[in-house]
Each structure stands twice: as structure tokens, then as C-alpha cells.
């Protein structure tokens, strides 16, 4: 969906700018 694509895009930006925090953020979402 467009929403999922948006989230993935934001996630990529986070991973580029704040790798460690983005990993923790992703982990909390997956769980």
C-alpha cells in the first residue's frame, strides 16, 4: 500500500542518518 511504501521510505532515511537508533526503532516495530 502507499502507507507501507511511505514507512519504508522513512525507514531508509532513518537508517542513513541514524543507523543505531533506526535499528532499535525497527526492532520495536517488528516486535
PDB file as gemmi writes it, atoms N, CA and C in Angstrom:
CRYST1    1.000    1.000    1.000  90.00  90.00  90.00 P 1                      
ATOM      1  N   UNK A   1       0.843  -1.197   0.000  1.00  0.00           N  
ATOM      2  CA  UNK A   1       0.000   0.000   0.000  1.00  0.00           C  
ATOM      3  C   UNK A   1       0.881   1.251   0.000  1.00  0.00           C  
ATOM      4  N   UNK A   2       0.279   2.386  -0.262  1.00  0.00           N  
ATOM      5  CA  UNK A   2       1.041   3.632  -0.261  1.00  0.00           C  
ATOM      6  C   UNK A   2       1.600   3.917   1.126  1.00  0.00           C  
ATOM      7  N   UNK A   3       0.820   3.570   2.149  1.00  0.00           N  
ATOM      8  CA  UNK A   3       1.263   3.813   3.527  1.00  0.00           C  
ATOM      9  C   UNK A   3       2.516   3.009   3.832  1.00  0.00           C  
ATOM     10  N   UNK A   4       2.525   1.735   3.425  1.00  0.00           N  
ATOM     11  CA  UNK A   4       3.689   0.878   3.674  1.00  0.00           C  
ATOM     12  C   UNK A   4       4.907   1.410   2.930  1.00  0.00           C  
ATOM     13  N   UNK A   5       4.711   1.860   1.699  1.00  0.00           N  
ATOM     14  CA  UNK A   5       5.824   2.414   0.927  1.00  0.00           C  
ATOM     15  C   UNK A   5       6.378   3.657   1.621  1.00  0.00           C  
ATOM     16  N   UNK A   6       5.469   4.465   2.175  1.00  0.00           N  
ATOM     17  CA  UNK A   6       5.882   5.674   2.878  1.00  0.00           C  
ATOM     18  C   UNK A   6       6.729   5.329   4.095  1.00  0.00           C  
ATOM     19  N   UNK A   7       6.269   4.343   4.863  1.00  0.00           N  
ATOM     20  CA  UNK A   7       7.004   3.916   6.055  1.00  0.00           C  
ATOM     21  C   UNK A   7       8.381   3.391   5.674  1.00  0.00           C  
ATOM     22  N   UNK A   8       8.428   2.605   4.592  1.00  0.00           N  
ATOM     23  CA  UNK A   8       9.721   2.048   4.156  1.00  0.00           C  
ATOM     24  C   UNK A   8      10.662   3.164   3.739  1.00  0.00           C  
ATOM     25  N   UNK A   9      10.122   4.191   3.082  1.00  0.00           N  
ATOM     26  CA  UNK A   9      10.945   5.314   2.646  1.00  0.00           C  
ATOM     27  C   UNK A   9      11.516   6.052   3.854  1.00  0.00           C  
ATOM     28  N   UNK A  10      10.668   6.307   4.840  1.00  0.00           N  
ATOM     29  CA  UNK A  10      11.119   6.988   6.055  1.00  0.00           C  
ATOM     30  C   UNK A  10      12.156   6.148   6.782  1.00  0.00           C  
ATOM     31  N   UNK A  11      11.917   4.833   6.807  1.00  0.00           N  
ATOM     32  CA  UNK A  11      12.850   3.930   7.477  1.00  0.00           C  
ATOM     33  C   UNK A  11      14.226   4.002   6.835  1.00  0.00           C  
ATOM     34  N   UNK A  12      14.253   4.042   5.501  1.00  0.00           N  
ATOM     35  CA  UNK A  12      15.541   4.123   4.798  1.00  0.00           C  
ATOM     36  C   UNK A  12      16.257   5.415   5.164  1.00  0.00           C  
ATOM     37  N   UNK A  13      15.511   6.509   5.250  1.00  0.00           N  
ATOM     38  CA  UNK A  13      16.116   7.782   5.619  1.00  0.00           C  
ATOM     39  C   UNK A  13      16.693   7.701   7.025  1.00  0.00           C  
ATOM     40  N   UNK A  14      15.935   7.093   7.940  1.00  0.00           N  
ATOM     41  CA  UNK A  14      16.410   6.953   9.319  1.00  0.00           C  
ATOM     42  C   UNK A  14      17.681   6.119   9.362  1.00  0.00           C  
ATOM     43  N   UNK A  15      17.694   5.030   8.586  1.00  0.00           N  
ATOM     44  CA  UNK A  15      18.860   4.148   8.574  1.00  0.00           C  
ATOM     45  C   UNK A  15      20.086   4.887   8.066  1.00  0.00           C  
ATOM     46  N   UNK A  16      19.886   5.807   7.128  1.00  0.00           N  
ATOM     47  CA  UNK A  16      21.011   6.541   6.565  1.00  0.00           C  
ATOM     48  C   UNK A  16      21.561   7.551   7.565  1.00  0.00           C  
ATOM     49  N   UNK A  17      20.657   8.189   8.335  1.00  0.00           N  
ATOM     50  CA  UNK A  17      21.079   9.277   9.214  1.00  0.00           C  
ATOM     51  C   UNK A  17      21.415   8.803  10.624  1.00  0.00           C  
ATOM     52  N   UNK A  18      20.639   7.836  11.128  1.00  0.00           N  
ATOM     53  CA  UNK A  18      20.873   7.370  12.496  1.00  0.00           C  
ATOM     54  C   UNK A  18      20.780   5.851  12.555  1.00  0.00           C  
ATOM     55  N   UNK A  19      21.803   5.157  12.043  1.00  0.00           N  
ATOM     56  CA  UNK A  19      21.783   3.695  11.919  1.00  0.00           C  
ATOM     57  C   UNK A  19      21.423   2.977  13.216  1.00  0.00           C  
ATOM     58  N   UNK A  20      22.103   3.269  14.296  1.00  0.00           N  
ATOM     59  CA  UNK A  20      21.883   2.529  15.543  1.00  0.00           C  
ATOM     60  C   UNK A  20      20.461   2.757  16.065  1.00  0.00           C  
ATOM     61  N   UNK A  21      20.011   3.998  16.056  1.00  0.00           N  
ATOM     62  CA  UNK A  21      18.673   4.305  16.556  1.00  0.00           C  
ATOM     63  C   UNK A  21      17.615   3.720  15.635  1.00  0.00           C  
ATOM     64  N   UNK A  22      17.869   3.735  14.348  1.00  0.00           N  
ATOM     65  CA  UNK A  22      16.910   3.188  13.384  1.00  0.00           C  
ATOM     66  C   UNK A  22      16.752   1.692  13.592  1.00  0.00           C  
ATOM     67  N   UNK A  23      17.861   1.007  13.884  1.00  0.00           N  
ATOM     68  CA  UNK A  23      17.798  -0.438  14.125  1.00  0.00           C  
ATOM     69  C   UNK A  23      16.923  -0.725  15.341  1.00  0.00           C  
ATOM     70  N   UNK A  24      17.098   0.055  16.387  1.00  0.00           N  
ATOM     71  CA  UNK A  24      16.287  -0.130  17.594  1.00  0.00           C  
ATOM     72  C   UNK A  24      14.831   0.181  17.298  1.00  0.00           C  
ATOM     73  N   UNK A  25      14.607   1.222  16.507  1.00  0.00           N  
ATOM     74  CA  UNK A  25      13.249   1.620  16.133  1.00  0.00           C  
ATOM     75  C   UNK A  25      12.571   0.507  15.353  1.00  0.00           C  
ATOM     76  N   UNK A  26      13.291  -0.052  14.379  1.00  0.00           N  
ATOM     77  CA  UNK A  26      12.759  -1.147  13.569  1.00  0.00           C  
ATOM     78  C   UNK A  26      12.466  -2.361  14.430  1.00  0.00           C  
ATOM     79  N   UNK A  27      13.366  -2.675  15.331  1.00  0.00           N  
ATOM     80  CA  UNK A  27      13.182  -3.845  16.187  1.00  0.00           C  
ATOM     81  C   UNK A  27      11.904  -3.718  17.007  1.00  0.00           C  
ATOM     82  N   UNK A  28      11.632  -2.531  17.513  1.00  0.00           N  
ATOM     83  CA  UNK A  28      10.427  -2.332  18.321  1.00  0.00           C  
ATOM     84  C   UNK A  28       9.180  -2.476  17.464  1.00  0.00           C  
ATOM     85  N   UNK A  29       9.255  -2.069  16.191  1.00  0.00           N  
ATOM     86  CA  UNK A  29       8.106  -2.189  15.284  1.00  0.00           C  
ATOM     87  C   UNK A  29       7.834  -3.653  14.970  1.00  0.00           C  
ATOM     88  N   UNK A  30       8.892  -4.394  14.661  1.00  0.00           N  
ATOM     89  CA  UNK A  30       8.740  -5.803  14.302  1.00  0.00           C  
ATOM     90  C   UNK A  30       8.132  -6.582  15.460  1.00  0.00           C  
ATOM     91  N   UNK A  31       8.576  -6.277  16.662  1.00  0.00           N  
ATOM     92  CA  UNK A  31       8.051  -6.973  17.834  1.00  0.00           C  
ATOM     93  C   UNK A  31       6.641  -6.485  18.124  1.00  0.00           C  
TER      94      UNK A  31                                                      
END                                                                             
